[in-house]
Amino acid sequence: MSRWPAPRYGHCLITGASAGIGRAFARALASRAERLTITARRGERLALLAEELEGRHGIAVTPVTCDLLATGAVRDLLGRLEGEVDLLVNNAGFGRFGPLERFPWQDYQQMIRLNVTAMAELTFGVWKSVRARPGRGVIHVASVAGFQPLPGFAVYAATKAFVRSWSLALSAEGRGSGTRVTCLSPGPVATEFGEHARMTFDNPKPFMPVDQVVAAALRGYEAGRREVVPGLVNKVLTWGPRLLPVGVQLALARRFLSTASTSED
Ligand SMILES: NC(=O)c1ccc[n+]([C@@H]2O[C@H](COP(=O)([O-])OP(=O)(O)OC[C@H]3O[C@@H](n4cnc5c(N)ncnc54)[C@H](OP(=O)(O)O)[C@@H]3O)[C@@H](O)[C@H]2O)c1
């Protein structure tokens, strides 16, 4: 018998729900939850998604338009929530691809603020109440990029290393109270991520369908796994950094990313 209490899905909060992985989480959780709060900057997309999910599943879906980079945004978002959160899917994030000098500092600063600061502040903001009831939890969306330094993705990989480290530590803190913390580290997924990162792969890569990524994440969450890396190839990729000297890791990463091109805005 599992030592975990049954997961609670009553009220799920999903960030970055207007596209990609976040939207797929919203669709998957709509059949489990009583209520969803979905958030992102593009309010029209959220409204359409809310209408779709309410119509299909008969649950309440609250769209909250919010730029997590705005001053006080996380505090405002938490203040607008109706009731406590049973599951937080902390997903919103972006990357920039290319040598460090390709983008202005502001881009990297925003990336660090969204992928690290807003993510951490949001989990911090719900943590006490999540811990208060067994069966509640958090899913953090990191990346296989968080397992090793990546030349060409230097800042992004470092932000995801933070997410992974913080998530694994919190999973241990939550264990005693039956609080699940799962770190999801996908490899390439076909979403709008590449467009925002200004990158394209020269050869088609094994992009994983977004629904498979989310299904794997929820299976892992339900089983109480602290870490989910969907797909065999991705799992193997994450073992390289644990076994190889740093110089070899960096050379392999350079080689892999040399099959990608920088694309224009
Ligand atoms: N796709 C991949 O290959 C891949 C692989 C590993 C990990 N990941 C991670 O997965 C997560 C989701 O990415 P994705 O692939 O689904 O990319 P995506 O399709 O570009 O979606 C990103 C989401 O984040 C939201 N977002 C971006 N900036 C925001 C801001 N300032 N305030 C609030 N929301 C914001 C976007 O909504 P708005 O633009 O409407 O605000 C959108 O809903 C990210 O953390 C990413 O690092 C992606």
The ligand as a MOL file (V3000), in Angstrom:
LIG
                    3D

  0  0  0     0  0            999 V3000
M  V30 BEGIN CTAB
M  V30 COUNTS 48 52 0 0 0
M  V30 BEGIN ATOM
M  V30 1 N 9.1870 23.0890 -24.6640 0
M  V30 2 C 10.3160 22.5360 -24.2590 0
M  V30 3 O 11.0880 21.9640 -25.0450 0
M  V30 4 C 10.6390 22.5450 -22.7790 0
M  V30 5 C 11.5720 21.6050 -22.3110 0
M  V30 6 C 11.8970 21.5920 -20.9710 0
M  V30 7 C 11.2950 22.4920 -20.0930 0
M  V30 8 N 10.4050 23.4060 -20.5620 0 CHG=1
M  V30 9 C 9.7990 24.3450 -19.5950 0
M  V30 10 O 8.4040 24.1760 -19.6240 0
M  V30 11 C 7.7680 25.3740 -19.1490 0
M  V30 12 C 6.6420 25.7300 -20.1090 0
M  V30 13 O 7.2080 26.0120 -21.3710 0
M  V30 14 P 6.4980 25.6330 -22.7410 0
M  V30 15 O 7.3820 24.7110 -23.4620 0
M  V30 16 O 5.0920 25.2460 -22.4970 0 CHG=-1
M  V30 17 O 6.6120 27.0560 -23.4670 0
M  V30 18 P 5.4900 28.0300 -24.0710 0
M  V30 19 O 4.6350 27.2760 -25.0160 0
M  V30 20 O 6.2540 29.2030 -24.5740 0
M  V30 21 O 4.6340 28.4580 -22.7840 0
M  V30 22 C 5.1580 29.3010 -21.7940 0
M  V30 23 C 4.0500 29.7750 -20.8850 0
M  V30 24 O 4.6080 30.6740 -19.9040 0
M  V30 25 C 3.8270 31.8790 -19.8870 0
M  V30 26 N 4.6350 33.0450 -19.5570 0
M  V30 27 C 5.7530 33.4690 -20.1900 0
M  V30 28 N 6.1630 34.6250 -19.6580 0
M  V30 29 C 5.2890 34.9450 -18.6520 0
M  V30 30 C 5.1700 36.0190 -17.7470 0
M  V30 31 N 6.0410 37.0500 -17.7530 0
M  V30 32 N 4.1390 36.0410 -16.8700 0
M  V30 33 C 3.2600 35.0260 -16.8540 0
M  V30 34 N 3.3110 33.9580 -17.6880 0
M  V30 35 C 4.3100 33.9340 -18.5890 0
M  V30 36 C 3.2800 31.9860 -21.3180 0
M  V30 37 O 2.0660 32.7260 -21.3390 0
M  V30 38 P 1.8960 34.2430 -21.8430 0
M  V30 39 O 2.8780 34.4610 -22.9600 0
M  V30 40 O 0.4610 34.3000 -22.2620 0
M  V30 41 O 2.1820 35.0510 -20.6340 0
M  V30 42 C 2.9740 30.5280 -21.6360 0
M  V30 43 O 1.7080 30.1740 -21.1460 0
M  V30 44 C 8.8650 26.4220 -19.0510 0
M  V30 45 O 9.2540 26.5770 -17.7090 0
M  V30 46 C 10.0160 25.8200 -19.8690 0
M  V30 47 O 11.2680 26.2630 -19.4370 0
M  V30 48 C 10.0470 23.4490 -21.8780 0
M  V30 END ATOM
M  V30 BEGIN BOND
M  V30 1 1 1 2
M  V30 2 2 2 3
M  V30 3 1 2 4
M  V30 4 1 4 5
M  V30 5 2 4 48
M  V30 6 2 5 6
M  V30 7 1 6 7
M  V30 8 2 7 8
M  V30 9 1 8 9
M  V30 10 1 8 48
M  V30 11 1 9 10
M  V30 12 1 9 46
M  V30 13 1 10 11
M  V30 14 1 11 12
M  V30 15 1 11 44
M  V30 16 1 12 13
M  V30 17 1 13 14
M  V30 18 2 14 15
M  V30 19 1 14 16
M  V30 20 1 14 17
M  V30 21 1 17 18
M  V30 22 2 18 19
M  V30 23 1 18 20
M  V30 24 1 18 21
M  V30 25 1 21 22
M  V30 26 1 22 23
M  V30 27 1 23 24
M  V30 28 1 23 42
M  V30 29 1 24 25
M  V30 30 1 25 26
M  V30 31 1 25 36
M  V30 32 1 26 27
M  V30 33 1 26 35
M  V30 34 2 27 28
M  V30 35 1 28 29
M  V30 36 1 29 30
M  V30 37 2 29 35
M  V30 38 1 30 31
M  V30 39 2 30 32
M  V30 40 1 32 33
M  V30 41 2 33 34
M  V30 42 1 34 35
M  V30 43 1 36 37
M  V30 44 1 36 42
M  V30 45 1 37 38
M  V30 46 2 38 39
M  V30 47 1 38 40
M  V30 48 1 38 41
M  V30 49 1 42 43
M  V30 50 1 44 45
M  V30 51 1 44 46
M  V30 52 1 46 47
M  V30 END BOND
M  V30 END CTAB
M  END
